[in-house]
Amino acid sequence: MALFAEVAHAENWRVTTALTSRVLVSDNVRVSAISPQSDTVMELNPQFTLTRRSPRLSLDATYRPRYIDYLDGTIDSRVAHDFNGTGSWEAIDDLFFLNATAISAQRSQSVFNAVPTDNQLAPDQLSRTRTYSLTPSFRGTVRLGDVATWRSNYNIVRSETSGATTANTLTSETFTGTLASTPAKIGWQVDVSTTKTSSDLSRSTDRKRVTGSLIYRPDTTIRLAARYGFEDTNFANQRNGDTYGFGATWNPTPRTSFSGDVDERPFSTTASLRASHRLPRLALSASYMRNLTTRAEQILAQNGVTDLAESLAQLEPFASEADPDQRLRMIETFLRDNGLQRFQTSLTPILSDRQFLQTRMQMTVVHTGVRNTVSLSFFRSESDSGIGGLGPISGDDFALSPVIRQIGWTASYSHRLTASSSINLSLTTSKSDGSSSSGIGSNRDVANATWTTRLGTRSSGSIGLRMTRATVTAGDVDENAVIATLTTRFN
């Protein structure tokens, strides 16, 4: 891999390579409530990362062929091909842009099982998901007496799932366009959007919406908007009619922000509310979201309820970095050196081919000290398949319950022991319940204690203990594991 990295010396291109070896000793390698079996699992995880930084092209692509060997033969050895890539290309100056995303990973087949958060141990409870997104967009100016700004995006998403019990494909096409007046104390904006989805397991859906907005900016810190328009859908019951709403953003200081949008739509009320505040070493954030979503949108938003990088980006020394890509790399290095996971309270997305209405509330508090980092995150969500559903439900969590409620929190503490080592403690608890008529539910508690150290300029290692306690339909699940890793970066 070190030789392979030498080929990437073209201007602004860079190939980095790394190898992670992991040994996991588990007393319940299948995460089973019926017949727990112990085994030692060895993994070899090479990693190849290609990056490009230039004024017109940005690329981050990572490929990991993960070889997993069960030494006692409880499960057949296998190779899991994971990849994650994002790219942005300004094809025509200030006019035509192209964005792309590709994600492939193993995920739990259901929110009602007990697979641990690393999603590697029990392949019979996992599904392989591959999700691709391509977005060409036009941005420019249009003269209508005054100068207005035009933006439009056409997003194509394809999500494929394969596993022991399911194999299906979901596709969606979304067009959005915005024509807005130039910034002024009083302005206007027109938005149009269409969304079409189709899958192997449910009928196609189609949504069309057009709205007009009147915008008022009394000063540079406040933006108020009132909207009115029309929306047409072909959900389970044909719904069309007027749509109207109100939005506001308020940024009284560089450290405090608030944004909110509420819309009354033919099928339901939707909302997006966000608030954040930061002190020199403390960041607080809260959000409330209620909108239609799909499994592809959840996967593209990454696997986690709370993104720790969002909170750390508000704190120093990260907040002073103007380049968002460089800021994210600084945060990821900080998280790695302190043994922290970027995404907290990770749960499997609901892998349904339906558009469903999801209501989610989450709060996060992060404190960073000279040697300590403390974070606490909480979430609560409700997913309802009755809004966007068409036809019978099969092969997903909504087949077990039409409404799924989830609640959870994560507390983590990281302490830097020396300049090169740290210890991290975390406790994650989560609960998933179906509607009262279904009688189905599960809960899971996972405790981790991990010691991480740098072994050189390019190598790091860790050793930790994980304890999982869960209750699923089949009964109680206990799993204890000791995990050791060694990572070497070759360039």
Stockholm file with secondary structure:
# STOCKHOLM 1.0

chainA/1-491         MALFAEVAHAENWRVTTALTSRVLVSDNVRVSAISPQSDTVMELNPQFTLTRRSPRLSLDATYRPRYIDYLDGTIDSRVAHDFNGTGSWEAIDDLFFLNATAISAQRSQSVFNAVPTDNQLAPDQLSRTRTYSLTPSFRGTVRLGDVATWRSNYNIVRSETSGATTANTLTSETFTGTLASTPAKIGWQVDVSTTKTSSDLSRSTDRKRVTGSLIYRPDTTIRLAARYGFEDTNFANQRNGDTYGFGATWNPTPRTSFSGDVDERPFSTTASLRASHRLPRLALSASYMRNLTTRAEQILAQNGVTDLAESLAQLEPFASEADPDQRLRMIETFLRDNGLQRFQTSLTPILSDRQFLQTRMQMTVVHTGVRNTVSLSFFRSESDSGIGGLGPISGDDFALSPVIRQIGWTASYSHRLTASSSINLSLTTSKSDGSSSSGIGSNRDVANATWTTRLGTRSSGSIGLRMTRATVTAGDVDENAVIATLTTRFN
#=GR chainA/1-491 SS CHHHHTTCCSTTEEEEEEEEEEEEEESCTTCCSSSCCCEEEEEEEEEEEEEEECSSEEEEEEEEEEEEEETTCSSCCEEEEEEEEEEEEEEETTTEEEEEEEEEEEEESCTTSCCCTTCCSCGGGEEEEEEEEEEEEEEEEEESSSEEEEEEEEEEEEEEEEESSCEEEEEEEEEEEEEEECSCSEEEEEEEEEEEEEESSSCCEEEEEEEEEEEEEEETTEEEEEEEEEEEECSSSCEEEEEEEEEEEEEEETTEEEEEEEEECSSCEEEEEEEEEECSSEEEEEEEEEEEECHHHHHHTCSCSEEHHHHHTTSTTTTTCCCHHHHHHHHHHHHHHTTCCSEESCCCCCCCSSEEEEEEEEEEEEEECSSEEEEEEEEEEEEEEEEECCSCCCSSGGGTCSEEEEEEEEEEEEEECSSSEEEEEEEEEEEEEECTTTCCEEEEEEEEEEEEEECSSSEEEEEEEEEEEEEETTEEEEEEEEEEEEEEECC
#=GC SS_cons         CHHHHTTCCSTTEEEEEEEEEEEEEESCTTCCSSSCCCEEEEEEEEEEEEEEECSSEEEEEEEEEEEEEETTCSSCCEEEEEEEEEEEEEEETTTEEEEEEEEEEEEESCTTSCCCTTCCSCGGGEEEEEEEEEEEEEEEEEESSSEEEEEEEEEEEEEEEEESSCEEEEEEEEEEEEEEECSCSEEEEEEEEEEEEEESSSCCEEEEEEEEEEEEEEETTEEEEEEEEEEEECSSSCEEEEEEEEEEEEEEETTEEEEEEEEECSSCEEEEEEEEEECSSEEEEEEEEEEEECHHHHHHTCSCSEEHHHHHTTSTTTTTCCCHHHHHHHHHHHHHHTTCCSEESCCCCCCCSSEEEEEEEEEEEEEECSSEEEEEEEEEEEEEEEEECCSCCCSSGGGTCSEEEEEEEEEEEEEECSSSEEEEEEEEEEEEEECTTTCCEEEEEEEEEEEEEECSSSEEEEEEEEEEEEEETTEEEEEEEEEEEEEEECC
//
